[in-house]
């Protein structure tokens, strides 16, 4: 696990600094770096190896490990679903899901806009109250306890 960032950096430098030729046999691929003349990046000489994983019919433990790395953790339903498909198919299914906006969800529920025709008697939270969206963005630390003129 501690080697992962270094391995990723080596792969990135090899990709950015030269062309890669791949030889794939069986379940693994071997990449040979071919130097590109005039490259300004530090390059590691040698070869890179990566393993192609086709996990159709993966064990429950392999499926759980994959879901730990790809999601916030496996659930029983996801484990059962994943055992009937390959990791590649699962990733493609996830890529096909429509995107959701966390910002839109948050704004609808946390600090709604004041609509006088719907809420004529009170403002649920003033723009200057602690925790409001304007307090965090329009005012800074230096503005605390300062007089503000609103016109």
C-alpha positions as YAML, in Angstrom:
chain: A
units: angstrom
residues:
- id: 1
  name: UNK
  ca: [0.00, 0.00, 0.00]
- id: 2
  name: UNK
  ca: [2.84, 2.41, 0.80]
- id: 3
  name: UNK
  ca: [4.44, 1.72, -2.59]
- id: 4
  name: UNK
  ca: [1.39, 2.80, -4.59]
- id: 5
  name: UNK
  ca: [2.13, 6.56, -4.90]
- id: 6
  name: UNK
  ca: [5.70, 5.87, -6.00]
- id: 7
  name: UNK
  ca: [4.57, 3.28, -8.54]
- id: 8
  name: UNK
  ca: [2.00, 5.70, -9.93]
- id: 9
  name: UNK
  ca: [4.65, 8.40, -10.26]
- id: 10
  name: UNK
  ca: [6.98, 6.05, -12.14]
- id: 11
  name: UNK
  ca: [4.19, 5.17, -14.55]
- id: 12
  name: UNK
  ca: [3.26, 8.82, -15.02]
- id: 13
  name: UNK
  ca: [6.84, 9.85, -15.74]
- id: 14
  name: UNK
  ca: [7.26, 7.03, -18.21]
- id: 15
  name: UNK
  ca: [4.05, 7.98, -20.00]
- id: 16
  name: UNK
  ca: [4.81, 11.70, -20.05]
- id: 17
  name: UNK
  ca: [8.47, 11.37, -20.96]
- id: 18
  name: UNK
  ca: [8.41, 8.69, -23.60]
- id: 19
  name: UNK
  ca: [6.37, 6.31, -25.66]
- id: 20
  name: UNK
  ca: [5.31, 2.96, -24.22]
- id: 21
  name: UNK
  ca: [5.23, -0.26, -26.17]
- id: 22
  name: UNK
  ca: [3.08, -2.96, -24.56]
- id: 23
  name: UNK
  ca: [3.47, -6.70, -24.82]
- id: 24
  name: UNK
  ca: [0.43, -8.47, -23.36]
- id: 25
  name: UNK
  ca: [0.40, -12.21, -22.78]
- id: 26
  name: UNK
  ca: [-1.97, -14.14, -20.57]
- id: 27
  name: UNK
  ca: [-3.04, -12.07, -17.60]
- id: 28
  name: UNK
  ca: [-0.27, -9.46, -17.56]
- id: 29
  name: UNK
  ca: [1.18, -6.70, -19.70]
- id: 30
  name: UNK
  ca: [4.79, -5.60, -19.85]
- id: 31
  name: UNK
  ca: [5.47, -2.03, -20.93]
- id: 32
  name: UNK
  ca: [8.81, -1.00, -22.42]
- id: 33
  name: UNK
  ca: [9.66, 2.68, -22.43]
- id: 34
  name: UNK
  ca: [11.09, 4.07, -25.62]
- id: 35
  name: UNK
  ca: [12.88, 7.38, -25.06]
- id: 36
  name: UNK
  ca: [11.66, 10.44, -26.91]
- id: 37
  name: UNK
  ca: [14.42, 12.81, -27.95]
- id: 38
  name: UNK
  ca: [14.29, 16.16, -26.19]
- id: 39
  name: UNK
  ca: [12.22, 14.99, -23.20]
- id: 40
  name: UNK
  ca: [12.66, 17.31, -20.21]
- id: 41
  name: UNK
  ca: [11.22, 14.97, -17.57]
- id: 42
  name: UNK
  ca: [13.24, 12.71, -15.31]
- id: 43
  name: UNK
  ca: [12.69, 9.19, -16.53]
- id: 44
  name: UNK
  ca: [13.32, 5.85, -14.94]
- id: 45
  name: UNK
  ca: [15.05, 3.38, -17.19]
- id: 46
  name: UNK
  ca: [13.70, -0.12, -17.30]
- id: 47
  name: UNK
  ca: [10.28, -1.60, -17.69]
- id: 48
  name: UNK
  ca: [6.94, -1.22, -15.99]
- id: 49
  name: UNK
  ca: [4.60, -4.07, -15.26]
- id: 50
  name: UNK
  ca: [0.87, -4.04, -14.75]
- id: 51
  name: UNK
  ca: [-1.55, -6.86, -14.21]
- id: 52
  name: UNK
  ca: [-4.78, -7.15, -16.13]
- id: 53
  name: UNK
  ca: [-7.52, -8.32, -13.79]
- id: 54
  name: UNK
  ca: [-10.57, -10.01, -15.21]
- id: 55
  name: UNK
  ca: [-12.58, -11.00, -12.19]
- id: 56
  name: UNK
  ca: [-15.60, -12.70, -13.72]
- id: 57
  name: UNK
  ca: [-16.69, -15.08, -10.97]
- id: 58
  name: UNK
  ca: [-14.42, -13.49, -8.35]
- id: 59
  name: UNK
  ca: [-14.53, -14.86, -4.83]
- id: 60
  name: UNK
  ca: [-16.46, -12.97, -2.17]
- id: 61
  name: UNK
  ca: [-13.19, -11.78, -0.62]
- id: 62
  name: UNK
  ca: [-11.89, -10.46, -3.96]
- id: 63
  name: UNK
  ca: [-15.19, -8.71, -4.63]
- id: 64
  name: UNK
  ca: [-15.09, -7.13, -1.15]
- id: 65
  name: UNK
  ca: [-11.52, -5.93, -1.69]
- id: 66
  name: UNK
  ca: [-12.46, -4.42, -5.06]
- id: 67
  name: UNK
  ca: [-15.47, -2.61, -3.54]
- id: 68
  name: UNK
  ca: [-13.32, -1.31, -0.66]
- id: 69
  name: UNK
  ca: [-11.07, 0.35, -3.24]
- id: 70
  name: UNK
  ca: [-13.80, 1.50, -5.63]
- id: 71
  name: UNK
  ca: [-16.53, 2.70, -3.21]
- id: 72
  name: UNK
  ca: [-16.97, 3.80, 0.39]
- id: 73
  name: UNK
  ca: [-17.15, 0.12, 1.33]
- id: 74
  name: UNK
  ca: [-19.02, -3.00, 0.30]
- id: 75
  name: UNK
  ca: [-22.61, -3.78, 1.20]
- id: 76
  name: UNK
  ca: [-24.24, -7.20, 1.03]
- id: 77
  name: UNK
  ca: [-26.30, -6.15, -1.98]
- id: 78
  name: UNK
  ca: [-23.24, -4.88, -3.88]
- id: 79
  name: UNK
  ca: [-21.27, -8.03, -3.07]
- id: 80
  name: UNK
  ca: [-24.07, -10.21, -4.39]
- id: 81
  name: UNK
  ca: [-24.42, -8.09, -7.53]
- id: 82
  name: UNK
  ca: [-20.67, -8.06, -8.20]
- id: 83
  name: UNK
  ca: [-20.33, -11.84, -7.98]
- id: 84
  name: UNK
  ca: [-22.39, -12.16, -11.17]
- id: 85
  name: UNK
  ca: [-20.31, -9.72, -13.26]
- id: 86
  name: UNK
  ca: [-16.73, -8.70, -13.96]
- id: 87
  name: UNK
  ca: [-15.05, -5.69, -12.39]
- id: 88
  name: UNK
  ca: [-14.93, -4.05, -15.83]
- id: 89
  name: UNK
  ca: [-18.70, -4.44, -16.28]
- id: 90
  name: UNK
  ca: [-19.31, -3.02, -12.78]
- id: 91
  name: UNK
  ca: [-17.18, 0.05, -13.53]
- id: 92
  name: UNK
  ca: [-18.98, 0.59, -16.85]
- id: 93
  name: UNK
  ca: [-22.35, 0.38, -15.05]
- id: 94
  name: UNK
  ca: [-21.18, 2.99, -12.52]
- id: 95
  name: UNK
  ca: [-20.00, 5.29, -15.32]
- id: 96
  name: UNK
  ca: [-23.47, 5.07, -16.91]
- id: 97
  name: UNK
  ca: [-25.25, 6.33, -13.76]
- id: 98
  name: UNK
  ca: [-26.43, 9.96, -13.99]
- id: 99
  name: UNK
  ca: [-24.38, 12.46, -11.98]
- id: 100
  name: UNK
  ca: [-25.94, 14.08, -8.91]
- id: 101
  name: UNK
  ca: [-25.12, 17.54, -7.61]
- id: 102
  name: UNK
  ca: [-24.19, 17.71, -3.93]
- id: 103
  name: UNK
  ca: [-24.30, 21.49, -4.11]
- id: 104
  name: UNK
  ca: [-27.89, 21.46, -5.38]
- id: 105
  name: UNK
  ca: [-28.93, 18.95, -2.68]
- id: 106
  name: UNK
  ca: [-27.25, 21.03, 0.05]
- id: 107
  name: UNK
  ca: [-28.72, 24.35, -1.04]
- id: 108
  name: UNK
  ca: [-32.26, 22.96, -1.24]
- id: 109
  name: UNK
  ca: [-32.17, 21.69, 2.33]
- id: 110
  name: UNK
  ca: [-29.80, 23.82, 4.41]
- id: 111
  name: UNK
  ca: [-30.38, 27.49, 3.69]
- id: 112
  name: UNK
  ca: [-33.40, 28.04, 1.45]
- id: 113
  name: UNK
  ca: [-33.97, 31.36, -0.25]
- id: 114
  name: UNK
  ca: [-36.48, 33.64, 1.44]
- id: 115
  name: UNK
  ca: [-39.72, 33.86, -0.50]
- id: 116
  name: UNK
  ca: [-41.97, 36.57, 1.01]
- id: 117
  name: UNK
  ca: [-45.18, 35.29, -0.57]
- id: 118
  name: UNK
  ca: [-44.66, 31.88, 1.07]
- id: 119
  name: UNK
  ca: [-43.14, 33.00, 4.37]
- id: 120
  name: UNK
  ca: [-44.56, 36.48, 5.03]
- id: 121
  name: UNK
  ca: [-43.88, 36.73, 8.78]
- id: 122
  name: UNK
  ca: [-40.34, 35.56, 9.37]
- id: 123
  name: UNK
  ca: [-37.05, 34.91, 7.67]
- id: 124
  name: UNK
  ca: [-35.82, 31.42, 8.60]
- id: 125
  name: UNK
  ca: [-32.18, 32.52, 8.75]
- id: 126
  name: UNK
  ca: [-30.82, 35.97, 8.10]
- id: 127
  name: UNK
  ca: [-27.97, 36.38, 5.63]
- id: 128
  name: UNK
  ca: [-25.70, 37.60, 8.45]
- id: 129
  name: UNK
  ca: [-26.46, 34.89, 10.99]
- id: 130
  name: UNK
  ca: [-23.78, 32.40, 11.89]
- id: 131
  name: UNK
  ca: [-23.73, 29.46, 9.49]
- id: 132
  name: UNK
  ca: [-25.55, 31.17, 6.63]
- id: 133
  name: UNK
  ca: [-24.06, 30.91, 3.17]
- id: 134
  name: UNK
  ca: [-23.26, 34.65, 3.04]
- id: 135
  name: UNK
  ca: [-21.48, 34.56, 6.38]
- id: 136
  name: UNK
  ca: [-18.99, 32.07, 5.03]
- id: 137
  name: UNK
  ca: [-18.33, 33.73, 1.67]
- id: 138
  name: UNK
  ca: [-19.15, 37.45, 1.71]
- id: 139
  name: UNK
  ca: [-17.70, 38.19, 5.14]
- id: 140
  name: UNK
  ca: [-14.29, 37.24, 6.44]
- id: 141
  name: UNK
  ca: [-12.61, 36.99, 9.83]
- id: 142
  name: UNK
  ca: [-11.60, 40.66, 9.72]
- id: 143
  name: UNK
  ca: [-15.26, 41.68, 9.30]
- id: 144
  name: UNK
  ca: [-16.41, 40.22, 12.63]
- id: 145
  name: UNK
  ca: [-17.99, 42.81, 14.97]
- id: 146
  name: UNK
  ca: [-17.57, 45.53, 12.32]
- id: 147
  name: UNK
  ca: [-20.51, 47.76, 11.43]
- id: 148
  name: UNK
  ca: [-22.03, 47.04, 8.05]
- id: 149
  name: UNK
  ca: [-24.15, 49.54, 6.15]
- id: 150
  name: UNK
  ca: [-26.74, 47.94, 3.90]
- id: 151
  name: UNK
  ca: [-28.42, 50.19, 1.37]
...
